[in-house]
């Protein structure tokens, strides 16, 4: 092969090559627009200058605790300024951010803290009792930093072993030389997926992917400079789909929201001129079905990005009427959040409403920073025909695919078999190249934007002495998108009731995982004895 002169004496050096990281977005925003309001939270207003300085001080204080490259700092926080600061301050210390789903049960939180080898946990007062239960179950003893949020109605006294977050930040050095990653492949965060089989898996994301997806968000959502973003999507979900970093890139304003409630959302939309928000279908039904006196008239169109189950035609029509433009996104924790968008063609807007709804329900095409997206036959690894009929597995390839699963080489290898990331989601590809999900091979139920493993719920029900056979499937729900529906065969002679099983599940599962419906019947099986879940799904739909 001929020697390539374009590679001769043209080496990478500090002047022409720096690792990509979204941390530089905040540094630039604070340098160029130091007085622009970055964060709104109740009566609190923080400028980009203050946001950057507090993040640096947080990094400095963490370094003072001996935290550095490769250490894990956990966060058990709602959508508050402290959570935004953690998205910068933690990686600025060299550490990896582990944001925890606040709706999980203590045992799973304990598993995550141990598995991630957490050294520090930043916790909101509201979740202190949950953390205490988790710490009783785990081996690690992280340093506790407690956040007192003025927006939380009942102040929680400082835990005897905790440091106050604001004091901890204030004690940091504003001139601390924060750490860039040594390599853009270095980890920036770890997020645990709800384990569909066995324990949850720790998805490791790198600085490069976070940088690219954060920019991809801005391009995909057409976010203008100084856009105003409302936090209805939990930031513990794949780092808020990378939007904590996106907003700094476009010098936008974060409007924080502790709880997803109709009145505060409508007020924020109207009072702060919110331009963008993301949320599961539950957020749409919340906005549409609330009392008339809670709704506010909007003088601008709000861009609403939704993932999970596609919204029904009526919901889309009602959202449009209320002043929202809904776009469907799709992705996984393993792809930094959304990496697929239902990119809308202008001429589709002239089609009848039913046809538009059918088009809007498709997941779509790849984000700009994703190199390849396809539906492949998992056995042959060949693309399925683009006929909108033939099912295959949705697979991803590119720079916004995770590094892999933390301390789990077997799962990582399986996920990347054949040089593609296997999503476990089954779908079809339409003639125009748009993909559409048809089923989930993992049998995950998506309720209110939360993933529920049907296997986990089944395991709990199987522990009940009067349950012979159980199968849990998704039942469509107007409010939550989907809810768990349990089909149960009782032990001979048993009269166990729905109330009994509900109580049993409530004691052993997080509230949102408890089945909303129980059906007592014979469970259909194949000739080899396998439960026919597709039959049960149809029955659940018909209920």
For each residue, the residues with C-beta under 8 A, 3 or more apart:
1:
2:
3: 8
4: 7 8
5: 8
6: 10
7: 4 10
8: 3 4 5
9:
10: 6 7
11:
12: 16 17
13: 16 17
14: 17 18
15:
16: 12 13
17: 12 13 14
18: 14 180
19: 180 181 182 183 184 186 207 208
20: 184 207 208 211 212
21: 24 91 180 181 184 188 207 208 210 211
22: 25 26 188 207 210 211 214 242 245 248 249
23: 26 27 88 91 92 178 180 207
24: 21 27 28 180
25: 22 28 29 214 245 248 249
26: 22 23 29 30 48 51 52 55 88 245 248
27: 23 24 30 31 52
28: 24 25 31 32 248
29: 25 26 32 33 36 38 48 51 52 248 249 251
30: 26 27 33 34 48 49 51 52 53
31: 27 28 34
32: 28 29 251
33: 29 30 36 48 251
34: 30 31 47 48 49 52
35: 47 48 49
36: 29 33 47 48 226 251 253
37: 40 45 46 47 253
38: 29 46 47 48 50 51 247 248 253 254
39: 44 45 46 51 81 84 253 254 256
40: 37 44 45 253 254 255 256 272
41: 44 46 80 81 151 255 256
42: 150 151
43: 150
44: 39 40 41 81 150
45: 37 39 40
46: 37 38 39 41 50 51 54 81
47: 34 35 36 37 38 50 51
48: 26 29 30 33 34 35 36 38 51 52 248 251
49: 30 34 35 52 53
50: 38 46 47 53 54
51: 26 29 30 38 39 46 47 48 54 55 84 85 88
52: 26 27 29 30 34 48 49 55 56 88
53: 30 49 50 56 57 174
54: 46 50 51 57 58 85 89 169
55: 26 51 52 58 59 85 88 89 92
56: 52 53 59 60 89 92 172 173 174 175 176 178
57: 53 54 60 61 89 169 170 171 172 173 174 176
58: 54 55 61 62 85 86 88 89 90 92 93 168 169 172
59: 55 56 62 63 88 89 90 92 93 172 176 178 179
60: 56 57 63 64 93 172 173 174 176 178
61: 57 58 64 65 168 169 171 172
62: 58 59 65 67 73 89 90 93 95 120
63: 59 60 66 67 68 93 94 176
64: 60 61 171 172
65: 61 62 119 120 143
66: 63
67: 62 63 71 73 93 94 95 119 120
68: 63 71 93 94 95 179
69: 94 95 179 182 186
70: 94 95 96 187
71: 67 68 94 95 96 119 120
72: 95 96 98 116 117 118 119 190
73: 62 67 86 90 93 95 96 97 98 118 119 120 121 122
74: 98 99 100 112 113 116 118 120 121 122 142
75: 82 83 86 90 97 98 99 100 121 122 123 236
76: 100 102 109 121 122 123 124 127 130 131
77: 80 82 83 86 99 102 122 123 124 127 147 235 236
78: 83 102 124 126 149 234 258 259
79: 83 231 234 235 240 256 257 258
80: 41 77 83 84 124 147 149 151 256 258
81: 39 41 44 46 84 85 256
82: 75 77 85 86 122 124 147 149 165
83: 75 77 78 79 80 86 87 99 235 244
84: 39 51 80 81 87 88 235 244 254 256
85: 51 54 55 58 81 82 88 89 169
86: 58 73 75 77 82 83 89 90 97 99 122
87: 83 84 90 91 97 235 239 240 244 245
88: 23 26 51 52 55 58 59 84 85 91 92 244
89: 54 55 56 57 58 59 62 85 86 92 93 169
90: 58 59 62 73 75 86 87 93 95 96 97
91: 21 23 87 88 94 95 96 97 181 188 189 207
92: 23 55 56 58 59 88 89 178 179
93: 58 59 60 62 63 67 68 73 89 90 178 179
94: 63 67 68 69 70 71 91 179
95: 62 67 68 69 70 71 72 73 90 91 119 120
96: 70 71 72 73 90 91 187 188 189 190 204
97: 73 75 86 87 90 91 188 189 190 239
98: 72 73 74 75 112 116 118 189 190 191 192
99: 74 75 77 83 86 189 191 235 236 239
100: 74 75 76 104 109 112 192 236
101: 104 192 194 234 236 237 450
102: 76 77 78 124 127 130 234 236
103: 450 510 511 512
104: 100 101 108 109 112 510
105: 108 109 509 510
106: 109 110 130 133 134 136 137
107: 110 111 134 137
108: 104 105 111 112 192 200 510
109: 76 100 104 105 106 112 113 130 131 134
110: 106 107 113 114 134 135 136 137 138
111: 107 108 114 115 138 199 200
112: 74 98 100 104 108 109 115 116 118 192 200 202
113: 74 109 110 116 118 121 134 135 138 140 142
114: 110 111 117 118 138 139 140
115: 111 112 192 199 202 406 407
116: 72 74 98 112 113 190 192 202 406
117: 72 114 140
118: 72 73 74 98 112 113 114 121 140 142
119: 65 67 71 72 73 95 140 142 143
120: 62 65 67 71 73 74 95 142 143 144 145
121: 73 74 75 76 113 118 131 142 143 144 145
122: 73 74 75 76 77 82 86 145 147 165
123: 75 76 77 127 128 131 144 145 146 147 162
124: 76 77 78 80 82 102 127 128 146 147 149 152
125: 128 146 147 148 149 152 155 156
126: 78 149 152 156
127: 76 77 102 123 124 130 131
128: 123 124 125 131 132 146 156 159
129: 132 133
130: 76 102 106 109 127 133 134
131: 76 109 121 123 127 128 134 135 144
132: 128 129 135 136 159
133: 106 129 130 136 137
134: 106 107 109 110 113 130 131 137 138
135: 110 113 131 132 138 141
136: 106 110 132 133
137: 106 107 110 133 134
138: 110 111 113 114 134 135
139: 114
140: 113 114 117 118 119
141: 135
142: 74 113 118 119 120 121
143: 65 119 120 121 163
144: 120 121 123 131 159 161 162 163
145: 120 121 122 123 162 163 164 165 168
146: 123 124 125 128 156 158 159 162 163 164 165
147: 77 80 82 122 123 124 125 165 166
148: 125 152 155 156 158 164 165 166
149: 78 80 82 124 125 126 152 258
150: 42 43 44
151: 41 42 80 258
152: 124 125 126 148 149 155 156 258
153:
154:
155: 125 148 152
156: 125 126 128 146 148 152
157:
158: 146 148 162 164
159: 128 132 144 146 162
160:
161: 144
162: 123 144 145 146 158 159
163: 143 144 145 146 167 168
164: 145 146 148 158 167 168
165: 82 122 145 146 147 148 168 169
166: 147 148 169 170
167: 163 164 170 171
168: 58 61 145 163 164 165 171 172
169: 54 57 58 61 85 89 165 166 172
170: 57 166 167
171: 57 61 64 167 168
172: 56 57 58 59 60 61 64 168 169 176
173: 56 57 60 176
174: 53 56 57 60
175: 56
176: 56 57 59 60 63 172 173
177:
178: 23 56 59 60 92 93
179: 59 68 69 92 93 94
180: 18 19 21 23 24
181: 19 21 91 184 186 188 207
182: 19 69 186
183: 19 186
184: 19 20 21 181 206 207 208 211
185: 206 207 208 403
186: 19 69 181 182 183 206 207
187: 70 96 190 204 205 206 207 403
188: 21 22 91 96 97 181 205 206 207 210
189: 91 96 97 98 99 204 205 210 239
190: 72 96 97 98 116 187 202 203 204 205 406
191: 98 99 202 203 205 236 238 239 333
192: 98 100 101 108 112 115 116 200 201 202 203
193: 196 200 201 203 332 333 334 451
194: 101 200 444 450 451 452 453 456
195: 198 199 200 201 453 456
196: 193 424 442 443 444 451 453 455 456
197: 442 453 455
198: 195
199: 111 115 195
200: 108 111 112 192 193 194 195
201: 192 193 195 405 406 408 411
202: 112 115 116 190 191 192 405 406 407 408
203: 190 191 192 193 238 333 334 402 405 406
204: 96 187 189 190 402 403 404 405 406
205: 187 188 189 190 191 209 210 239 336 402 403
206: 184 185 186 187 188 209 210 403
207: 19 20 21 22 23 91 181 184 185 186 187 188 210 211
208: 19 20 21 184 185 211 212 399
209: 205 206 212 213 336 399 400 401 402
210: 21 22 188 189 205 206 207 213 214 239 242 245 336
211: 20 21 22 184 207 208 214 215 245
212: 20 208 209 215 216 369 399 400
213: 209 210 216 217 241 242 336 337 339 367 369 400
214: 22 25 210 211 217 218 242 243 245 246 249
215: 211 212 218 219 246 249 369
216: 212 213 219 220 339 367 368 369 370 400
217: 213 214 220 221 223 241 242 243 246 338
218: 214 215 221 223 246 249 250
219: 215 216 222 368
220: 216 217 329 338 341 367 368
221: 217 218 276 303 305 327
222: 219 303
223: 217 218 227 229 246 250 252 275 276
224: 227 250 275
225: 250 251 252
226: 36 250 251 252 253
227: 223 224 247 250 252 253 275 276
228: 252 253 255 272 273 274 275 276
229: 223 243 247 252 253 254 255 274 275 276 277
230: 255 257 265 268 269 272 274 276 277
231: 79 235 240 254 255 256 257 277
232: 257 260 265 277 278 279 283
233: 237 240 241 243 277 278 279 449
234: 78 79 101 102 237 240 449
235: 77 79 83 84 87 99 231 239 240 244
236: 75 77 99 100 101 102 191 240
237: 101 233 234 240 241 333 337 449
238: 191 203 241 242 331 332 333 336 337
239: 87 97 99 189 191 205 210 235 242 244 245 336 337
240: 79 87 231 233 234 235 236 237 243 244 337
241: 213 217 233 237 238 278 329 331 336 337 338
242: 22 210 213 214 217 238 239 245 246 336 337
243: 214 217 229 233 240 246 247 278
244: 83 84 87 88 235 239 240 247 248 254
245: 22 25 26 87 210 211 214 239 242 248 249
246: 214 215 217 218 223 242 243 249 250 252
247: 38 227 229 243 244 250 251 252 253 254
248: 22 25 26 28 29 38 48 244 245 251 252
249: 22 25 29 214 215 218 245 246
250: 218 223 224 225 226 227 246 247
251: 29 32 33 36 48 225 226 247 248
252: 223 225 226 227 228 229 246 247 248
253: 36 37 38 39 40 226 227 228 229 247 272
254: 38 39 40 84 229 231 244 247
255: 40 41 228 229 230 231 268 272 274
256: 39 40 41 79 80 81 84 231
257: 79 230 231 232 260 264 265 268
258: 78 79 80 149 151 152
259: 78 264
260: 232 257 265 279 282 283 286
261: 264 265 286
262: 265 266 286 287 290 291 294
263: 266 267 290 294
264: 257 259 261 267 268
265: 230 232 257 260 261 262 268 269 277 283 286 287
266: 262 263 269 270 287 290 294 295 296
267: 263 264 270 271 296
268: 230 255 257 264 265 271 272 274
269: 230 265 266 272 274 277 296 298 302
270: 266 267 296 297 298
271: 267 268
272: 40 228 230 253 255 268 269
273: 228 300
274: 228 229 230 255 268 269 277 302
275: 223 224 227 228 229 300 302 303
276: 221 223 227 228 229 230 302 303 304 305
277: 229 230 231 232 233 265 269 274 283 302 303 304 305
278: 232 233 241 243 304 305 306 307 329
279: 232 233 260 282 283 284 304 305 306 449
280: 283 306 307 308 446 448 449 450 481
281: 284 285 306 308 309 311 315 449 480 481
282: 260 279 285 286 448 449 479 480 481
283: 232 260 265 277 279 280 286 287 306 449
284: 279 281 287 288 304 306 311 315 319 324 326
285: 281 282 288 289 315 478 479
286: 260 261 262 265 282 283 289 290
287: 262 265 266 283 284 290 295 319 322 324
288: 284 285 315 318 319 322
289: 285 286 479
290: 262 263 266 286 287 294 295
291: 262 294 295
292: 295
293:
294: 262 263 266 290 291
295: 266 287 290 291 292 322
296: 266 267 269 270
297: 270 323
298: 269 270 301 302 322 323
299:
300: 273 275 323
301: 298 323 324 325
302: 269 274 275 276 277 298 323 324 325
303: 221 222 275 276 277 324 325 327
304: 276 277 278 279 284 319 324 325 326 327
305: 221 276 277 278 279 326 327 329 338
306: 278 279 280 281 283 284 311 326 327 328 329
307: 278 280 328 329 330 331 338 449
308: 280 281 446 449 481
309: 281 446 476 481 482
310: 328 360 361 362
311: 281 284 306 315 316 319 326 360 361
312: 315 316 357 478
313: 316 317 353 354 357
314: 317 318
315: 281 284 285 288 311 312 318 319
316: 311 312 313 319 320 326 353 356 357 360
317: 313 314 320 321 353 357
318: 288 314 315 321 322
319: 284 287 288 304 311 315 316 322 324 326
320: 316 317 324 325 326
321: 317 318
322: 287 288 295 298 318 319
323: 297 298 300 301 302
324: 284 287 301 302 303 304 319 320
325: 301 302 303 304 320
326: 284 304 305 306 311 316 319 320 360
327: 221 303 304 305 306 341 342 344
328: 306 307 310 341 342 360 361 362 363 364
329: 220 241 278 305 306 307 338 340 341 342 363 364
330: 307 338 339 340 341 363 364 437
331: 238 241 307 335 336 337 338 339 340
332: 193 238 335 423 425
333: 191 193 203 237 238 337 402
334: 193 203 396 401 402 415 421 423
335: 331 332 338 339 370 396 400 401 402 421
336: 205 209 210 213 238 239 241 242 331 339 400 402
337: 213 237 238 239 240 241 242 331 333
338: 217 220 241 305 307 329 330 331 335 341 367
339: 213 216 330 331 335 336 366 367 369 370 373 396 398 400
340: 329 330 331 363 364 365 366 367 370 373 435
341: 220 327 328 329 330 338 364 365 367
342: 327 328 329 359 360 362 363 364 365 434
343: 364 365
344: 327 348 349 360
345: 348
346: 349
347: 350 351
348: 344 345 351 356 359
349: 344 346 356
350: 347
351: 347 348 355 356 359
352: 355 356
353: 313 316 317 356 357
354: 313 357 358
355: 351 352 358 359
356: 316 348 349 351 352 353 359 360
357: 312 313 316 317 353 354 360 361
358: 354 355 361 362
359: 342 348 351 355 356 362
360: 310 311 316 326 328 342 344 356 357
361: 310 311 328 357 358 436
362: 310 328 342 358 359 430 434 435 436
363: 328 329 330 340 342 394 427 434 435 436 437
364: 328 329 330 340 341 342 343 434 435
365: 340 341 342 343 373 433 434 435
366: 339 340 370 371 372 373 398
367: 213 216 220 338 339 340 341 370 400
368: 216 219 220
369: 212 213 215 216 339 398 399 400
370: 216 335 339 340 366 367 373 396 397 398 399 400 401
371: 366 397 398 399
372: 366 396 397 398 420
373: 339 340 365 366 370 394 395 396 397 435
374: 383 394 395 420 429
375: 383 384 391 392 393 394 395 427 428 429 435
376: 380 381 382 383 384 392 393 395 420
377: 380 381 382 383 384 392 393
378: 381 392 393 422
379:
380: 376 377
381: 376 377 378 418 420
382: 376 377
383: 374 375 376 377 386 392 429
384: 375 376 377 390 391 392 428 429
385: 389 390 429
386: 383 429 430 431 433
387: 390 428 429 431
388: 428 429 430 431 436
389: 385 428
390: 384 385 387 428
391: 375 384 426 427 428 438 439
392: 375 376 377 378 383 384 426 427 428 429
393: 375 376 377 378 422 423 424 425 426 427 441
394: 363 373 374 375 423 425 426 427 435 437
395: 373 374 375 376 420 421 422 423
396: 334 335 339 370 372 373 401 420 421 423
397: 370 371 372 373 401 419 420 421
398: 339 366 369 370 371 372 401
399: 208 209 212 369 370 371
400: 209 212 213 216 335 336 339 367 369 370
401: 209 334 335 370 396 397 398 421
402: 203 204 205 209 333 334 335 336 405 421
403: 185 187 204 205 206
404: 204 408 409 412 415 416
405: 201 202 203 204 402 408 411 412 415
406: 115 116 190 201 202 203 204
407: 115 202
408: 201 202 404 405 411 412
409: 404 412 413
410: 413 414
411: 201 405 408 414 415
412: 404 405 408 409 415 416
413: 409 410 416 417
414: 410 411 417 422
415: 334 404 405 411 412 421 422
416: 404 412 413 419 420 421 422
417: 413 414 420 422
418: 381
419: 397 416
420: 372 374 376 381 395 396 397 416 417
421: 334 335 395 396 397 401 402 415 416
422: 378 393 395 414 415 416 417
423: 332 334 393 394 395 396
424: 196 393 440 441 442
425: 332 393 394 437 439 440 441 442
426: 391 392 393 394 437 438 439 440 441
427: 363 375 391 392 393 394 435 436 437 438
428: 375 384 387 388 389 390 391 392 435 436 438
429: 374 375 383 384 385 386 387 388 392 433 434 435 436
430: 362 386 388 433 434 435 436
431: 386 387 388
432:
433: 365 386 429 430
434: 342 362 363 364 365 429 430
435: 340 362 363 364 365 373 375 394 427 428 429 430
436: 361 362 363 388 427 428 429 430
437: 330 363 394 425 426 427 440
438: 391 426 427 428
439: 391 425 426 534
440: 424 425 426 437 443 444
441: 393 424 425 426
442: 196 197 424 425 453
443: 196 440 453 454 455 473 533
444: 194 196 440 451 452 453 454
445: 451 452 453 454 472 473 474 482 483 484
446: 280 308 309 449 450 451 452 474 481 482
447: 450 452 474 477 480 481 482 483 484 512
448: 280 282 480 481 512
449: 233 234 237 279 280 281 282 283 307 308 446 481
450: 101 103 194 280 446 447 512
451: 193 194 196 444 445 446
452: 194 444 445 446 447 456 457 484 512 513
453: 194 195 196 197 442 443 444 445 456 457
454: 443 444 445 457 458 471 472 473 474 484
455: 196 197 443 458 459
456: 194 195 196 452 453 459 460 509 513
457: 452 453 454 460 461 472 484 486 505 509 513 514 515
458: 454 455 461 462 470 471 472 486
459: 455 456 462 463
460: 456 457 463 464 504 505 508 509
461: 457 458 464 467 470 472 486 488 501 504 505
462: 458 459 467 470
463: 459 460 508
464: 460 461 467 496 500 501 504
465: 491
466: 490 491 494 496 500
467: 461 462 464 470 488 489 490 491 496 501
468: 489 490 491 492
469: 488 489 523 531
470: 458 461 462 467 486 487 488 489 523
471: 454 458 486 487 523 531 533 536
472: 445 454 457 458 461 484 485 486 487 515
473: 443 445 454 484 485 487 533 536 537 540
474: 445 446 447 454 482 483 484 485 537 540
475: 482 483 484 485 516 517 540 541 543
476: 309 481 482 540 541
477: 447 480 481 482 483 516
478: 285 312
479: 282 285 289
480: 281 282 447 448 477 483
481: 280 281 282 308 309 446 447 448 449 476 477
482: 309 445 446 447 474 475 476 477
483: 445 447 474 475 477 480 515 516 517
484: 445 447 452 454 457 472 473 474 475 513 514 515 516 517
485: 472 473 474 475 515 516 517 518 519 536 540 543
486: 457 458 461 470 471 472 501 515 517 518 519
487: 470 471 472 473 519 521 523 536 539
488: 461 467 469 470 501 518 519 520 521
489: 467 468 469 470 520 521 522 523
490: 466 467 468 494 495 496 520
491: 465 466 467 468 494
492: 468
493:
494: 466 490 491
495: 490
496: 464 466 467 490 500 501
497: 500 501
498: 501 502 518
499: 502 503
500: 464 466 496 497 503 504
501: 461 464 467 486 488 496 497 498 504 505 515 518
502: 498 499 505 506 514 515 518
503: 499 500 506 507
504: 460 461 464 500 501 507 508
505: 457 460 461 501 502 508 509 513 514 515
506: 502 503 509 511 514
507: 503 504
508: 460 463 504 505
509: 105 456 457 460 505 506 513 514
510: 103 104 105 108 513 514
511: 103 506 514
512: 103 447 448 450 452
513: 452 456 457 484 505 509 510
514: 457 484 502 505 506 509 510 511
515: 457 472 483 484 485 486 501 502 505 518
516: 475 477 483 484 485
517: 475 483 484 485 486 540 543
518: 485 486 488 498 501 502 515
519: 485 486 487 488 539 540 543
520: 488 489 490
521: 487 488 489
522: 489
523: 469 470 471 487 489 531 536
524: 531 532 535 536
525: 529 530 531 532
526: 529 530 532
527:
528:
529: 525 526
530: 525 526
531: 469 471 523 524 525 536
532: 524 525 526 535 536
533: 443 471 473 536 537
534: 439 537 538
535: 524 532 538 539
536: 471 473 485 487 523 524 531 532 533 539 540
537: 473 474 533 534 540 541
538: 534 535 541 542
539: 487 519 535 536 542 543
540: 473 474 475 476 485 517 519 536 537 543
541: 475 476 537 538
542: 538 539
543: 475 485 517 519 539 540
